[in-house]
Amino acid sequence: MSKSLESIRYYDNKFEVLNQLLLPQTFVYEDCSTSDLGFAAIKSMKVRGAPAIAIAAALSLASELKNLNKKLNLVDTKNYIFSKLDYLCESRPTAVNLFKMTEDMKSLMQKELIHLENNITGGEILKNLFIKKAEELLQNDISDNMAIGHFGAECFSKKEKVKILTHCNTGSLATAGYGTALGIIRTLHAQKKLERTFACETRPYNQGARLTAFELVYEKIPATLISDSMASFLMKEKGIDGVIVGADRVVANGDTANKIGTYQLAIAAHYHNIPFYVAAPTTSIDCKKKSGKEIMIEERPKKELTHINNMQIAADGIDVWNPSFDVTPAFLISGIVTEIGVIFKNEIGEYDVADFLNKKKKATSLF
Ligand SMILES: CSC[C@@H](O)[C@@H](O)C(=O)COP(=O)(O)O
């Protein structure tokens, strides 16, 4: 298998992101070694995709801490890390991974604070702990994605060859590597079960045409690009076996926020009786929210819709609505593929995501 693309590169004292705004024409890594650079890269979508956003935020702060030329005491270190994390959380609101990473880091720091109270090097220890945990996120995300690939491919075990439709970009570029929905497609291809994948261009930001198409060509995976408006006709004409998408936030009842356009694909899949899977690491699950109604949907600048590559394509003066995500109701979802297994509906036809996670928690010592 060829080495997959890297959206994130982390060295000893340096952190870089691949500027995805310039893809596919230009392949350039840019320095992201401070929380200010991390914030800007996430907000402008140089780095994007729910898992990659959280990892980029954590590693930009880790690099900043590594390069800090002053030693802070314990409380000042904790305050520094907390305020930078809060700041990074202001960058984009919908993907829960960033908020969960922040919460996990804060609770870890808070716990350590008690043990380190009387330690004169406590500040350094706390700082190094944050750096270590941020570095672990990279490795964990790759192994989670490979497990998602395995469980997702199993959903198609009864089929000899499959044609899969996907949306947005959920591959190496949206994660630490391998990808979620695209990871399943990658696994199916490795198992020689993939006949072809179809990728929606994903207007208005074109993650499908610019990024997924780029990854699929790079990996030599048989693939065809379609415009979003072709999806229903494709389902009718081409015998699609499954739709697999990623997630920015899966809530307790299974409702799922993902890239705008996902909801209409789920409706069309339901109409054509095609299984519709969401691939999401548990870092994208938010059981604090009961239903999709509680999810905040990011609205992006008008210009993403009216312009392509700085060239105006819409009439001057037109009003624009540009929500970046939509919410697919759980009843349209056939299964939520995580790194610890696939979540299906219970006996009464509803999702209970929290119950699934609790049972897994009890059955394993994974988390
Ligand atoms: C593994 S990435 C999952 C989702 O984050 C992805 O499907 C998506 O919606 C990305 O949106 P983006 O606006 O490009 O960050």
The ligand as an SDF file (V2000), in Angstrom:
LIG
                    3D

 15 14  0  0  0  0  0  0  0  0999 V2000
  -13.4650   12.3240    9.0450 C   0  0  0  0  0  0  0  0  0  0  0  0
  -14.0470   13.8560    8.6450 S   0  0  0  0  0  0  0  0  0  0  0  0
  -15.7630   13.8750    9.0430 C   0  0  0  0  0  0  0  0  0  0  0  0
  -16.3910   15.1960    8.8190 C   0  0  0  0  0  0  0  0  0  0  0  0
  -15.6720   16.1670    9.4850 O   0  0  0  0  0  0  0  0  0  0  0  0
  -16.5050   15.5180    7.3150 C   0  0  0  0  0  0  0  0  0  0  0  0
  -17.4160   14.6500    6.7320 O   0  0  0  0  0  0  0  0  0  0  0  0
  -16.9300   16.9390    7.1610 C   0  0  0  0  0  0  0  0  0  0  0  0
  -18.1000   17.2440    7.2080 O   0  0  0  0  0  0  0  0  0  0  0  0
  -15.8530   17.9390    7.0400 C   0  0  0  0  0  0  0  0  0  0  0  0
  -16.3060   19.2510    6.9990 O   0  0  0  0  0  0  0  0  0  0  0  0
  -15.2590   20.4380    6.8220 P   0  0  0  0  0  0  0  0  0  0  0  0
  -16.1290   21.6580    6.7570 O   0  0  0  0  0  0  0  0  0  0  0  0
  -14.5140   20.1680    5.5660 O   0  0  0  0  0  0  0  0  0  0  0  0
  -14.3860   20.4320    8.0530 O   0  0  0  0  0  0  0  0  0  0  0  0
  1  2  1  0
  2  3  1  0
  3  4  1  0
  4  5  1  0
  4  6  1  0
  6  7  1  0
  6  8  1  0
  8  9  2  0
  8 10  1  0
 10 11  1  0
 11 12  1  0
 12 13  2  0
 12 14  1  0
 12 15  1  0
M  END
$$$$
